[in-house]
Amino acid sequence: MSEVLGIPNKRLLSYPYQVADLAILDTSPSDHRLPERMRPCFLFVGAINARKGWRYLLEAASLLVKKGIDDFSVVFVGAGNQEEELLRGIAGHELGHIAHYVGPVPYHQIASYYKEADVFVFPTTEDVWGLVLIEAMAFGLPVVCSKYAGSREIVEHEKNGFIVDPRDVEAFARYMERLINDPSLVLEFGARSRERIAPFTSTRAAEVLAGVASEARRARKNKHSFGEVERDLSVVLRSPPQ
């Protein structure tokens, strides 16, 4: 809206209203225990298709294994038109002891994977937002987030995770290596993720939306012109589809 339509930034408000609600997500016990040799666990949740960038995560894991680093795991949760390709990739890179494809998981059970994982990875190449990243942060996970995801706005680079170009597989692998080699960094980033996402509740989102509506109504009443109101107040509330 700013770059294309030329609306001044001071007249734009961006606030997530599709937020993670732990009361809904965290309803099932965690029964997906991993052995310590598979720590840290890097979790991918999303469609198994080209746009979500699963391939780059797999290639980064392969680079690490070639360097002799294999005390970690990668778990893929989701379904899509490239499931067979993912399985072939795991076999082709000889990552059967590292990478695991779970398949689709019912939404009410996804919390068990967030709770069991150590790091969340969002290697998308094209996402207007990305709710799964917000959910992972709500569960206190550090994140490795693609620079092509709209939800990168929530990530503080080097504070609660890393923002990367997933196509740069070597850089991707280096960030993963840092988290593998420094368990304290995982804990530190995870705590900051939880703090970062805490203000973004469904209640607060509703309050922001109500405030925007009230302001628009006030402006319209004063100016009697929808066009003038539109120029006065433009709002972006984040809730695109996955």
C-alpha positions as CSV (number, residue, x, y, z in Angstrom):
1,M,0.0,0.0,0.0
2,S,2.9,2.3,0.7
3,E,5.1,1.4,-2.3
4,V,2.4,0.8,-4.9
5,L,-0.4,3.1,-3.9
6,G,1.8,5.8,-2.3
7,I,-0.1,5.9,1.0
8,P,2.0,7.6,3.7
9,N,3.4,5.2,6.3
10,K,1.9,7.2,9.1
11,R,-1.6,6.4,7.8
12,L,-0.9,2.7,7.8
13,L,-1.5,0.3,10.6
14,S,-0.3,-3.3,10.4
15,Y,-1.4,-5.7,13.1
16,P,-1.9,-9.5,13.0
17,Y,-5.5,-10.7,13.7
18,Q,-4.9,-14.3,12.8
19,V,-3.1,-15.1,15.9
20,A,-2.1,-18.3,17.8
21,D,-4.5,-19.3,20.6
22,L,-2.8,-21.8,22.9
23,A,-6.1,-22.6,24.6
24,I,-7.2,-24.1,21.2
25,L,-3.9,-25.5,20.0
26,D,-2.5,-27.0,23.2
27,T,-5.2,-29.6,23.9
28,S,-3.4,-32.9,23.3
29,P,-0.6,-34.5,25.2
30,S,2.8,-34.7,23.6
31,D,3.3,-38.3,22.6
32,H,6.0,-37.8,19.9
33,R,9.1,-38.2,22.0
34,L,12.5,-38.0,20.3
35,P,15.7,-39.6,21.4
36,E,18.4,-37.2,22.5
37,R,20.6,-38.2,19.6
38,M,18.0,-36.5,17.4
39,R,18.3,-33.1,19.2
40,P,17.9,-30.4,18.2
41,C,14.8,-31.2,16.1
42,F,14.1,-28.8,13.3
43,L,10.3,-28.8,12.5
44,F,8.7,-27.9,9.2
45,V,4.9,-27.6,9.1
46,G,3.1,-26.7,5.9
47,A,2.1,-27.9,2.4
48,I,4.6,-30.2,0.7
49,N,4.9,-28.2,-2.5
50,A,7.5,-26.1,-4.3
51,R,6.3,-22.8,-2.8
52,K,6.9,-23.8,0.8
53,G,10.6,-24.5,0.2
54,W,10.9,-27.9,1.9
55,R,13.6,-28.8,-0.6
56,Y,16.0,-26.1,0.7
57,L,15.7,-27.4,4.2
58,L,16.5,-30.9,3.1
59,E,19.5,-29.6,1.1
60,A,20.8,-27.6,4.1
61,A,20.5,-30.7,6.2
62,S,22.4,-32.7,3.6
63,L,25.3,-30.1,3.7
64,L,25.5,-30.5,7.4
65,V,25.7,-34.3,7.3
66,K,28.5,-34.0,4.7
67,K,30.4,-31.9,7.2
68,G,30.1,-34.7,9.7
69,I,27.3,-33.0,11.7
70,D,24.5,-35.5,12.2
71,D,23.4,-35.0,15.8
72,F,20.1,-33.4,14.8
73,S,16.8,-34.2,13.1
74,V,14.4,-32.7,10.7
75,V,10.7,-33.4,10.9
76,F,8.3,-32.6,8.0
77,V,4.6,-32.3,8.8
78,G,2.1,-31.7,6.1
79,A,0.6,-32.9,2.8
80,G,0.9,-31.8,-0.8
81,N,1.7,-32.7,-4.4
82,Q,5.4,-33.3,-3.8
83,E,5.2,-35.9,-1.0
84,E,6.8,-38.6,-3.2
85,E,9.5,-36.1,-4.2
86,L,10.2,-35.4,-0.6
87,L,10.6,-39.1,0.2
88,R,12.8,-39.6,-2.8
89,G,14.9,-36.6,-1.7
90,I,15.4,-38.1,1.8
91,A,16.5,-41.3,0.3
92,G,18.7,-39.7,-2.4
93,H,20.5,-37.6,0.1
94,E,20.9,-40.6,2.4
95,L,19.1,-38.7,5.2
96,G,16.9,-41.5,6.5
97,H,18.6,-41.2,9.9
98,I,18.1,-37.4,10.0
99,A,14.9,-36.5,8.1
100,H,11.4,-37.9,8.9
101,Y,8.2,-37.3,7.0
102,V,5.2,-37.5,9.3
103,G,2.5,-36.6,6.8
104,P,-0.7,-34.6,7.5
105,V,-1.6,-34.1,11.1
106,P,-5.1,-33.0,12.4
107,Y,-5.0,-29.4,13.5
108,H,-6.0,-30.2,17.1
109,Q,-2.9,-32.5,17.3
110,I,-0.3,-30.2,15.8
111,A,0.6,-28.8,19.3
112,S,2.3,-32.0,20.2
113,Y,4.8,-31.4,17.4
114,Y,5.4,-27.8,18.4
115,K,6.0,-28.9,22.0
116,E,8.4,-31.6,21.0
117,A,10.5,-29.6,18.5
118,D,13.5,-27.4,19.3
119,V,13.5,-25.1,16.3
120,F,10.9,-24.1,13.8
121,V,11.9,-23.6,10.1
122,F,9.8,-21.7,7.6
123,P,11.7,-21.8,4.3
124,T,8.9,-20.5,2.1
125,T,9.6,-18.8,-1.2
126,E,6.3,-17.0,-1.3
127,D,4.0,-16.3,1.6
128,V,2.0,-13.2,2.3
129,W,1.9,-14.1,6.0
130,G,2.4,-17.5,7.5
131,L,0.4,-18.5,10.6
132,V,2.5,-21.5,11.4
133,L,5.4,-19.3,12.3
134,I,3.3,-17.4,14.8
135,E,2.1,-20.7,16.3
136,A,5.6,-22.0,16.7
137,M,6.7,-18.8,18.4
138,A,3.8,-19.0,20.8
139,F,5.1,-22.4,21.9
140,G,8.5,-20.8,22.6
141,L,10.4,-22.0,19.5
142,P,13.3,-20.2,18.0
143,V,12.7,-19.7,14.2
144,V,14.6,-19.8,11.0
145,C,12.4,-17.8,8.7
146,S,12.5,-17.0,5.0
147,K,12.9,-13.4,4.0
148,Y,10.1,-14.1,1.5
149,A,7.5,-14.6,4.3
150,G,5.3,-11.7,5.4
151,S,5.5,-13.0,9.0
152,R,9.2,-12.2,9.0
153,E,8.0,-8.9,10.4
154,I,7.5,-10.7,13.7
155,V,11.0,-12.2,13.7
156,E,13.9,-10.3,15.3
157,H,17.1,-11.4,13.5
158,E,19.7,-12.7,15.9
159,K,17.3,-12.2,18.8
160,N,14.6,-14.9,18.5
161,G,15.8,-16.5,15.3
162,F,17.3,-15.9,11.9
163,I,15.9,-14.4,8.7
164,V,17.4,-16.1,5.7
165,D,17.2,-16.5,2.0
166,P,16.3,-20.2,1.8
167,R,17.7,-20.4,-1.7
168,D,21.1,-19.7,-0.2
169,V,21.5,-23.2,1.1
170,E,25.0,-22.7,2.5
171,A,23.9,-19.7,4.6
172,F,20.8,-21.7,5.6
173,A,23.0,-24.6,6.8
174,R,25.3,-22.2,8.8
175,Y,22.4,-20.8,10.8
176,M,21.2,-24.4,11.5
177,E,24.7,-25.3,12.6
178,R,24.8,-22.4,15.0
179,L,21.7,-23.7,16.7
180,I,23.0,-27.3,16.7
181,N,26.3,-26.3,18.3
182,D,24.9,-23.9,20.9
183,P,21.9,-25.4,22.9
184,S,21.9,-22.2,25.1
185,L,21.1,-20.2,21.9
186,V,18.0,-22.4,21.3
187,L,16.8,-21.7,24.8
188,E,17.5,-18.0,24.6
189,F,15.9,-17.4,21.2
190,G,12.9,-19.6,22.2
191,A,12.2,-17.5,25.3
192,R,12.4,-14.3,23.2
193,S,9.9,-15.9,20.7
194,R,7.4,-16.5,23.4
195,E,7.8,-12.9,24.7
196,R,7.7,-11.4,21.2
197,I,4.4,-13.1,20.4
198,A,2.7,-12.7,23.8
199,P,1.0,-9.3,23.0
200,F,-0.6,-10.7,19.9
201,T,-3.7,-12.2,21.3
202,S,-7.2,-12.6,19.8
203,T,-8.5,-10.2,22.3
204,R,-6.0,-7.5,21.4
205,A,-6.6,-8.1,17.7
206,A,-10.3,-7.5,18.3
207,E,-9.5,-4.3,20.2
208,V,-7.3,-3.0,17.4
209,L,-10.0,-3.8,14.8
210,A,-12.7,-2.1,16.9
211,G,-10.4,1.0,17.3
212,V,-9.9,1.2,13.5
213,A,-13.6,0.9,12.9
214,S,-14.3,3.7,15.4
215,E,-11.7,6.0,13.9
216,A,-13.1,5.4,10.4
217,R,-16.6,6.1,11.6
218,R,-15.4,9.3,13.3
219,A,-13.5,10.5,10.2
220,R,-16.5,9.7,7.9
221,K,-18.9,11.6,10.2
222,N,-16.6,14.6,10.2
223,K,-15.8,14.7,6.5
224,H,-19.0,13.1,5.0
225,S,-16.9,11.6,2.2
226,F,-15.8,8.0,2.0
227,G,-13.1,9.0,-0.4
228,E,-11.6,11.4,2.1
229,V,-11.9,8.8,4.9
230,E,-10.1,6.3,2.7
231,R,-7.3,8.8,2.2
232,D,-7.2,9.5,6.0
233,L,-7.0,5.9,7.3
234,S,-5.7,2.8,5.6
235,V,-5.4,-0.5,7.5
236,V,-3.7,-3.8,6.9
237,L,-4.8,-6.6,9.2
238,R,-2.8,-9.7,8.6
239,S,-4.8,-12.9,7.9
240,P,-4.0,-14.3,4.5
241,P,-4.5,-17.9,3.8
242,Q,-1.6,-20.4,4.1
